């Protein structure tokens, strides 16, 4: 994924991350995108330096009786790419995420 092209789907994922939704299932819930779209896109965005991923500690996941989550955040390059995408994809400006405040930290 080079800087001259960012799919609408990847732009929506970046926008979702920018609003505080940090892991795959959260992104899937907000966007309605399937896991087969979200996780490969997150992997590509991470490989290209637009997002940074970090696994949570195993103890936290065990305490909540679930698999560990990988949390993602936008990098500086990702924020710049998102700004370009919002300018290019006008629908992003009209999405519910664009009108809502970022998610509060848990």
N, C-alpha and C positions, 0 to 999 in steps of 0.2 A: 504494500500500500504506500504509494509515494505521495508527496505533498500536493501534487497537482490534481489528484483524484481521491476523493473520499466519498464512499457510497452514502446514500441517504440513511441506510440502516446504521452504518458506523457512526454517522453524525448524531443520530438519535441516541446511540449508546453513550457517546461522549457527553451529550447534553444531560443525560440521566446521571452520569457520574458527577458532572458539574453541580448537580442539584442535591448531592449528598447520598445517593443510592450507591452503595459500595460493593455489593457482591452479586454474583450471577442471578440467583433466584429473585433478588430484589429488583434487578434490572428487567428480568422477564415479567414480573408482576406489573411493573409500571408501564412497560412498553407493549406488552402482549406478544413479544417476539418469542419464538421457541428456543429451547436450549441449543439446538443444532445450528442456530444462527448466532446467538449471543456468545457462547463460549469460543467458537472459532474466531469471531470478530475481536473479542477481548484478547485472545492470544496474539493475533496479528497486530493489534494496536500496541500491545506490550512489546512485541518483538521490534516494532518500529519506533519505540521510545515515546509514544503518545500517552501511555498510561503506565503506572508502576503498580505491580501486584505484590502482595505479601500475605503469606498464610498466617492465620491466627494460631495461637498456641493450642496444642492438642488438649491441654487441661480444660480450657474454656469450652471447647466442643464436647468433651466428655461430660462435663458438668451439666451441659444443656442437652445431653443425650442425642447428639447429631454428628454428622461428619464435619470435619474442619472446613471453614470457609476461607476462600481466598478473597481478600479485600483489595479493591483497586482504587486508585486515585489518578487524577489528571496530572500530567507533568506540565511544565511551562510550554513545551512544544505542543502538547495536547490542547492546552487552552488557546494557543494561537491558531491551531488547526480548527478548533471548534468555532472560533470567531469568523474565520474564513467560510466555514460551512454554513453558518447562520446567515451570512451575507448572500451565499449562493442559493441556499434552499429556503426560500421565504416561508415555507410551511413550518419550519422550526420555530419561527417567531410567533406563530399562531398556536403552537402546541400547548397543551395544558401545563407542561413544565415551564414554558416561557413566562406564563402568567403567575405561576406559584412561586413562593419563596423557597429557597433551598431547604432540604430536610434538616431538621434539628439533629445534632449528634446524639447518639444513644448513650 
